[in-house]
C-alpha cells in the first residue's frame, strides 16, 4: 500500500472546489486552509482563479520538497493570486511563508502576526488560547473587506 503524503490532499481539495463551484454557485467561494492545507489552498487559488474568490491560509509554507515537489511548489502558483489573500501563523513561523506572501501580486493581500507567540494553524482561533481574539479580529476585518 502506498504511503499517504500531504500533497495527496490536492486532488480532493481540487474536487471540493469544483463541486462547490458547480453546485453552490451563489456568493463567493473562499478557500481556507491550515498548515499544509493552507499551502495547498494558496496553490489552488493561484491555479484556479476563475473558481476561487479569496483565500485564508493559517501557517502555510513550502512543505512539499520532501514529497518530490519543487522547493517553490507553492510560490510558483501564489505568483498568480490576484484574489484577496490572508496569511497568518504563530510569530516564529513568519519565515515559513513570507517568501510566498511577497510574491502574491494581489493588492488585497493581508497578513497578521500576533504580538504574542501565537499558535500554528487555524487552532490559533480556538477560544482556549488567550491571543485568539487578535486572530479573530484580523480574520473578520479581512472578510469584511470584500
N, C-alpha and C positions, 0 to 999 in steps of 0.2 A: 504494500500500500504506500502511495506517495505521501510524504510528509507535507502538511499544510503550512504555507508561509503567509505573512501579512499581505503580500501583493496578490495573493489568490482571492482576496475580497473584491478586487477591482471589477471582475465581471458581474458579481452580484450587485455592486453599487451602480454600475452602468445600467443593468437591467431595472433596478429600482427607479432610477431617474427616467428611463424610457417609459416604464409603466405609469409613473406619476404624470408624466407629460401627456401620455395618451388617454389616461382615464380620469385625471383630475386637473383639467386644463385651466380652470378658473384661478385667477390670482397668480402670485409669484411662487416659483419653485426655488426654495432656499435649501442649500446643501449644508449640513452641519456634521463635523467630524471631530473625533477625539483621538489624540496620539497618532498612530499610523493611519487611522481612517481620516484624520484631519488632513494629512498629507495627500491621501488619495482624493479627498474632496477638492483640494486645490487643483490637483491634476485634472480631475473631471470638469471642473469649472472652466479651466483653460481649453480643454479638449471638446467641450460640448456647449459653446457659448449661446447657441440657439435654444437650448433647453434649460440651462441653469441661470437664474436671475441674480443670485447672490450666494456668498459662501461665508461660513463661520468656521474657523479652524482653531481648535484648542490643542496646543503643543504639537504642531506639525514639525517635520524635519525630513531630511534626506535619509530615510530609514532603510532603503532597499538595495544598496550596493552589495550587501552580503547575500542577497537573494537573486543575484545575477543581473541587476539593473544598473544603469549608469549612475555615477555619483551626482548627476544633475537631473535625475529622472523626474523629480517634481518641478524643479526650477524651469526645465525646458518646456513644461506646459504652463506654468504660472506666468511666464512671459506673455501669454495670450489672454490673461484675465483682465477684461475690461469692465466686468461687473463689480458691484460693491463687494468688498472683501474685508473681513475682520479676522485678525490673528491675535491670540493671547497665549499665555503659558505662565509657568512659575517664573520668577525673576531670573533664576540661574539657567533657564532654558533658552533665553533670547538668542544666543549664538546659534542654536539649532535651526532657527527659522529666519533670522534676519536677512540672510542672503536670498531666500525665497521672496521675502516681503519686498525688498528693494527692487526686484525685477518685475513685480506686478505693476503694469502701467496704469491701472485704474486710478482716476482722480477721486474715487470714492473708497479708497482703502483706508483702514484704520487699524491701529493696534493698541493693546492695553497691557501694561505691566504694573503689577501691584507694588505698592511701597513696601509691603511685607515680602516674605519669602514666596508666598503663593503656593499653588498646587498644580500638579500635572494633569492635563486633560480637562474634560468637562466636569470632573468631580470638583473642580475649583468653585462650582456653583452650589455645591451642597451646603445647606444651612449649618451644618455642624462645624464648618470652618469659619472662624471669625472674620476673615477677609473676603468672604463670598459676596458681601454686599457691593464691594467695588467692582467685582466682575459683572454682577447683575446690572449695575448702573451703566457700565460700558456697553454691554450687550443691548440693553434697552435703548440707549442712545443711538447705537448703530442701526438697529432695526427700525427705529422711528425716522431715520434719515432718508429713507427711500420709500 
